[in-house]
Amino acid sequence: MRLETRMKPLSSLLLLLSWLPFGVTAEEAEPTNPFQKDKVDKAIDEGIAFVMTKQSEDGSIADRGNQTTMTSLALMAMASVGNQPVNPDKKGEAMKRALEYVLREDRQSETGYFGSRDGSRMYGHGITTLMLSEMLGMGLDEKQDQKIRKSTQKAIDLILRSQKVPKSPSHQGGWRYSPDSRDADLSATIWQLMSLRSAKNAGLNVPSAAIEDAIGYLRRSYWSTIDSKGEPVNKKSGFSYQPGGHPEYTTTAAGLLAMQVCGEYESPFVKGAADWLLDNEPNTGRKFFYYGTYYYSQAMYQRGGDHAKVARTKVEDILLKLQRKNGSWHGSGSEGSAGEIYSTTMAILALAVKYHYLPIYQR
C-alpha cells in the first residue's frame, strides 16, 4: 500500500471518474462484459439512492440504531464508488452532512471512543475510525481536514491503548467488545487493524509494532498447527473467530483481507485462506452472509488472478438477484435485525470491488 494512492479532492466529478488508482489498468477497472457492467453500476446507483433516502435532518444515516456506525458505513459505501463530500451534487451534499454528523463532539467521547454514544462498542469504533482515516484529504477545506485528522488520531490512540490491556498469550495483539476487554476475537480485531493500517498510510502516528502484534493474533487464529519455521501445516485452511476454533466463511474472508492490506500478500496463511475460500464460496445460507461477502469480495480481489475473477462473478451473480425494487438489500436472521442500511452498504462495498477508489482496498 503506497501513501500516494490516497484520494485527493478533485475539481470535478468528471475528473474523479476518469482517474485510475496506481497499479490499476483500464481493463482491470472495467469489466469486459458491457451488459454486466450496466447491471452492476445500476444496482450500485440504486443502492446509494436508497441509502440517501434514510438520511435524517441531523445528517445521520441509519434505520436501526448505531447511528454513528451506520453513517460511517454509508460514507464508505458512497466513497467506494468515487463520491466525495466536495462534489457539487446531491451525493456530495449528503456525504458532507453525514461527515459533519460523525465529527460532532457528542459522537466521540473525551477518551476518543466512538463505540459508547451509539452502543456499537469496539466494532463501531473500528468502523468509524477506518472511515475517517479513509476520508482524510476529502474534507471540504483545510479546517475540516484538520478536524478529521485530530478526531482520527484520538480514535487511533484509544485502539492502541486497548491493545495493550493485559490478555492471555493467545489473545495478545487483538481486541474485543470494549476498550478494556481482556480477550479478543477476530471480527473486532479486523476493524481495529484495518484502521491502524489506513491511518498509518495517511501519515498518522501508528507504531509498526502494533500492526505486527495484531498480525500475530491473526496467525494464531488460523486453523492449523505451526511447524518449526512458523508456517502452518495445513496449507489450505482458514481463520477462526478465536484461536483454537474452526474456520468459518466470514472470519476467513476477514482475516484474508486484513493480512493482505498489511502487506502479507505472499504469506502461507494468505495463500491457504484464499484457496480455502475457493472451496467454501458465498451463499445466502451462510451466517452473516453480507458481512462475510463484503470481506470475501475485497479479499479475493486483493489476491488477484483466478481468485479475483471467480469471486467477482459469484458475488455479482448472488447480490444482483437479492436487491429489492427500492434499491435496498435485506439480510436474514441476525443480519435482518441489523437493518437495511447495514445490509445495503455491505452489498455496495462488495460490488464496488470493480472501482478500487478507497485507498485501503487498493492492491
N, C-alpha and C positions, 0 to 999 in steps of 0.2 A: 504494500500500500504506500503510495507516494503522496507527500503533502501537497504537491502541485496539482493533484487531481481534484482537489476540493472545489466545489462550485463557487463562482463569484457572481455578484449581481451583474446582470446584463441589461443593456439599454432597451431591449425589446424582446417580446416573446418569440419573434421570428428568428432572432439571433440565437436564442436559447435552444430552439428546436433544431437548429442547423448544427449545433455543437455536438461533437462526439468525444467522450472521455478518453484519456490517454490509454492506448493499447486496444481500443475497440474499433474495428473496421466497420465500414458501412454495411458490409454483408452480415456481420455479426449482429449489428444493431437492428436490422430489418429482416423479418422472416422472408423466406423465398417464395412462399405461397401468398399472393396478394389477397385472396379471399379470406384466408385465415387471419391475415393482418387486419383486415377490416373488422372481422368479428371480435377480435381481442381488443382492438382500440375502442370499438363501440361499447363493449362491455365495461371497460375501464371508465370511459366517459360517463356512462350511465351510473356506474357505481359512485363516482365522485359527485355527480349531480345529486344523488340520493343523500350522501354524507352532508352536503351543504344544506339540505332541507332541514337537518337536525340541529343547525346552529341556533343557539339561544341569543337573546339580546345582549347578554354579558360577554358573548364571544365564544363560550364553551360549545363543544360538540359532543354530546353524549345522550344516551337514551335509557341507561340502566344504572346510573351512578358512576363512581370513579371518574368524575368529570375531568380532572387534570390528566389522567392517564389516557382516557378515550380521546380527549382533544389532541394529545400528543400523537396518538396513533393516526388520527385524521390528518394531522400536519405531515407526518411521514408519508402517508399514502399519497397525498396530493403532491408533495415534493418529489416522490419517486418517479413521477412521470413528467417532470420538468416544470412544475408550477413553483412560483416563488412569491413571497408576500410583497415584493416590489413591483410585481406585474400589474399594469393598469387595467385589470379586468375583474370580473366578479369573483373568480377563483383567488386572485391575488388579494382582493379585499377581504374575503373570508379567511384566508390564511393570516393576514395582518391582524384581524380581530382575535383569531384563535391564539396567535402567538402572544398578543398583549394579555390575554386571559391567563395563560400559563405563567407569564412573568409577573403577575400581580403578587404583591408582598404576602397576601394571605394564602397563597398556594404553596409556599415553601416556608418551612419552619426556620427559626433562627439558627438551628444547627445545620441547615442545608437540606433537610429531609422533605421530599415530595410525597412520601407514602402515608403520612398521617392525616393530612387535611381531607383527602378524598377516600381514605380507607383502603388504598391499594397496596400498602406495605412496600416491601423492597422490590416486588415485581414492578409496581407502578413507578417507583423511584428510578429504577434502571431504565425503563421505557422512556420516561420524561427526560432523563439525563442524556440518553442517546439522541433523542430528538433534538434537544438544544445544541448539543455538540455538532450535530449534522447541519444545523441552521446557521452556525457561525459563518459570517460572510454574506448571509442573505438578509440581514437586517435592513430596515428602511433607511437608516443613517448610522453614522459612527456612534452616536449616543446609544441607540438601541443595541448595536453590536457589542458595545462595552457592557451593557446591562446583561445581555445573553452570556457573555464571557464570565462575568462576575458570578451570575447565578449558577452557571455550569460548574465553575471551579469549586464553589461551595458544595454542590451536589457530589462532585468527584471526591472531595476531601472526606465527606461522610462515608462514601463507599470504601475509601482507603482505611479509615478508622475501623469500620465494621469488619473488614477482612482480618484485622489484627486481633479481634476478640479471640481469646483462647478457645481452641477447639481440639478435638481428638485428632491424632495424626492423619487418619483417613479423610477427615473433613477440612483440614487446614487448606487455606487458599481460596475457599469458597464462601458462599453467602446463603442465607435462607430468608425466613419471613420478616425478620425485624433487624435493625442495625446491631442489636446486642445478642443475636442468636448465637448459640454455641454449637451449632451443627450446620450442615449445608445441604443443598440439593442442586442438581444440575440446572433445572429450569430457572431458578432465581439467579444462579451464578452466571448463566449465559448473558442475561441483560446487563449485569454489572461489568462483566468482562468486555462486552461489545462497547459499552460506554467508555471504559478506560481506553480501549484501543482507538476509538473515534476521537476522544479528547486529546490523546497523545498526538494523533495525526494532525489535529488542529492547533498544536503548539501549547496546550495547557500543561500544567505541572502534574505529570503522571510517572512515578518511578517504574522503570522497566521490570524491577523485581516483583512488583505487584501483579503484572501481567504474567510473568513466568510462574509465580506461585499459583495463579488461577489455572494456567495450562496444566500444571502438575495435578490439580484436583480433577481436571477433565481426564487426564490419563488414568487416574485411579478409578474413574467411573466407567472405563472401558471394560467390557466383559471378557476378560482373559487373564490368565496368569502371565507374569512377565519373566522373560528369560534373563540370563546373566548380562546381556547387553542393554537391558532396559527396554526391549521390544516385546510386543505382545506375541504370545504363542499362537493364539487364534488369528490367522491372517485375514479372516473375514468375520467381523463381529461388529457390535455396536455399543453405544453408550447407554448406561442405565440411569435411573433417576437419582440414585445414590450409590456410592461404591459398594460392590458386593451383590447388587441386583442384576436382573436380566435386562438385556437391551430392549428398547421399545422404539417404535417408529418416530415418535415425536422427539424423544431425548437424543436419539442417534442423529437425526437431522440437525437438531440444535447444536450438538457437540461438533458435528462435522463443519457447520458454518463457522462457529466461533474459532475453531483451531485454524481454519484457513485464513480468516481475516486477521489473525495474529501471525500470519506468515508461515504456518506449518503445512505448506502445500504438499510436500513430499513425505510427510510423516507416515509411518506404517499404520498409525491409528487412523489417519485420514483415508488412506487407501483402503483399509479394511472396512471402515464405516461406509464409504461410498459404494463399495461392492456389495455390502450387506443390504443397502437400500435398494439396489437393483433387484434383489430377491424379495424385498419387503416394501413394495410400492404403495403409493397412497390409495386409499379407498374410503368411501364415506362411512364405513362401519368402524373405522379406527377411532379410538378415544382421542379427543382434542384434534379432530381432523383439520380444522382451519389453522390452528396454531402450528401443528406439525407440518402442514403443507406449505405454509409460508417459509419455514426453515428449510424444508426439502427443496423447494424451488430455488431459493437463493444459494443453498449449499451445493447442489448439484451443478448449478451454473458456475460456481467457483471452481469445481472440479474440472469442468470443461469436457471436450471430446464427446464420446458417446453417452457418458453420464448426463451431460447437459442436454443433449438432444432428446434422449429418452424422457428425461424428467419434464422438460418443457412441453413436449407433446402430451404426456399424461396429465399434467396439471391443467393445461388449457382445455383438453377434452372433458375433464371432470367439472371444472369450475364454470365453464360456459353453459353447461346443462343445468347447473344449480342456481343460476342467477334468476331472481324474481322479476316480474314485469316492472316493478317500481325501481329497478336498478340495484336492489339490495341482495345480500346473501344472508341466510339464516342458518345457524347451527342447530344441532340436536343435542339432547342430553345435557350435560353440564355446560356445553357451549351455547345451548339455546337460552339459558338463563343469563348469559353474559350480554345479550342484546345484539341488535343488528349493526351498530357502529363497530363493535368488536369484529364480528364475522366478515363484514363488508370490507373493513380496512385490511384485515388479514388476507382476504381474497385479492384485493387490489395489489398489495405488496407481493403476493405470489405471482400474479400475472405480469407485474411490472418488471420482471427479470429481463425482458427484452430491451428495456431502456437504459439501465445502468446509470442513472443520474446521481443517486445518493452516493457519496464517496465510500461509505462503509461497505457497499455492495459491489464496488468495482474490483476487478481482479488484476 
